[in-house]
Amino acid sequence: MSLVQARGVGRTVELADGSPLEILTGVDLEIAEGDRVSIVGRSGSGKSTLLNLLGLLDLPTAGELHCLGVDVRRTRSGTRDRLRGDGIGFVFQQFNLLPGRTALENVQTPLLYSGGRAFWQRERLAREMLDRVGLGERLDAKPERLSGGEQQRVAIARALVRRPRLILADEPTGALDLETGAEVMQLIESVAAETGAALVTITHDPSIAARSTRHLRLVSGRLEARELEPAGGASTEAGMAAGAAA
Amino acid sequence: MKRAALRVATVFVATVVEAFEELRVHRGRVLLSLIGVAAAVCALATVVGAGAIAEQAGRELQERNGGRPATVSLNAYSTTGPLDVEQAGAAWRDALDRHDVDFASRVGWGGLTVPFADGALTVQAQVVDPDYGVMHRVAVGEGRWFADRDADRLAPALVVNEAFWAKLGRPALATHPVVELIGSERVDAVVVGVTPSQGGWDTQPSMFVLTDAYVGLQPETPDPMMGEFVPAYEMWVPEGVSDELMASMREAFRSGIGEGATVDGWRTDYAAIEGDPYLPLKLTVAGVAVVILLLGALGLVTVSLVTVRTRIREIGIRRSFGASAGRVFFSVLMESVVGTFVAGVVGVGISIALVRSPLMGMALGGARIEDMPGFPVEAALIGIAAAVAVGALAGLVPALAAVRVRVIDAIRF
């Protein structure tokens, strides 16, 4: 089932002097459940803007974008917020754990917005998820007492505790060393595999990108398929061209 | 329907849980910002509460002098010669009976010689009837005020001041201390009560004497300074009918005295003054309270705004979890309102402790307040309501700022 359908999506912003700046142009993309997609690109190529559009944090200024079954440009802000909470999980480069709160409280936070049974069972669900990412013994530790890898695992538990259908990871290993980064990616992939969620990873790291099954590159706001160089066991599979995705 | 209601209830509970979580996590900052609000509310409630006590103190002071509202004073004169005090007294009592006036007193000044151990002294006497004590809030420190039965005593009853009692050697009133009074004749009088000192100026012996007793005792040669004893005739009547009653009483009293009598009348209590005599005090109190509260609110708004700026990333993260703009707005507002409500309760609590403390009472003249007012409920309600209003206002600005946060920028903040 298709989770994301983008047709000719563009995002233009207005600069201070009033002139328009095109950040994304004509992006075509389709992401189905269980997909593993990596997106690479230079700084300023529009990677994060694309991630924000996919995460319903921003709206396109051109084209059609359907996310989780709705046309995002014709959906009210509140509905987009609810869809985002229910169906999308974010993993950030800087972990973005809430300061002053324990690992358990951080993982419980998204469940405050679930508005259903999950809210009342939030502590149990958070414990289970932290246990799943190997932090069952660090429930009461606050972010400042956790290592980088542990913080990212808490962030992963928090992103996945509501069982999202789409996981958006923005440089998830950017603040970690190679070994820890690989462990974290393995964890994200395995948890995503358990729930059948699609995983979209934005990264600069070729080895992280190589773990995906589809490889895309953003060049000056345009999304194109990417061939991977053979490297250390990494996949050399040619990425599907965005336009030919479906 | 039931499911929708359950969902709404869950959202509400979740919002409150979130607000409390925020307060708990940010308790240090919250505490610091709320100290200002609690202090402002405390000051506000204390100013209002102390203002009420000061007003009551002022009221009672005026009532001691001019009588409780409405006190009407009638003065009787005769154009045919000196007025007979006993005849006028009979006419006065008759008029009072016919008008169903419950509280009335003749009031005048006189002097009698008292032979103290260290020498005889002419002591100023305030000549009154028993009701005067209620009408003028006379406070008695030792013993008691006059009772109706005191008028029948062979040995006149006296209520003396502290200086008089000190000259007697402060005898226990239970022993019915006797003092000789020298006027037209020498009689033994019994001290039944002592009024506390009214201040540093109250050093000369003085006393209250009942009118009927004094009339029989008054010196045959009147005091050259004070002249003949001529009492005024006071009555304490309901405020609403005081004018009509005064006119009717004047007429009844005048006709009771007989040919050639003239009776003037006027109100002597503070409430007879046009307008609210305490309006300047009230306005001053209100002005000070508003300034205090504005300063507290300003501090809170400043702290809240600075706080929101430091919490932009956190707000962005919450938005990425699905927190709607409305939810973030309500959450930030709730934090402020819940916090200021607690601060308001604390501030009012401290204010009650301050206002009710003996030190504050004495500072405001509370030591001489007969009907010490309780902590004004309106002061407590105004304090808490002001705190919540300040919380809502102070929360509104950061809440609006929080809603306008661009999620993408916020996460990278």
Interface residues (C-beta under 8 A of the other chain):
Chain A: S48 T49 N52 G55 L57 D58 S77 G78 D81 R82 L83 R84 G85 D86 F90 F92 N96 L98 P99 G100 R101 E105 T109 P110 L112 Y113 S114 G115 G116 F119 W120 R158
Chain B: R7 T10 V11 V13 A14 V17 E18 E21 V25 H26 R313 E314 I317 R318 R319 S320 F321 G322 A323 S324 A325 G326 R327 V407 I408 I411
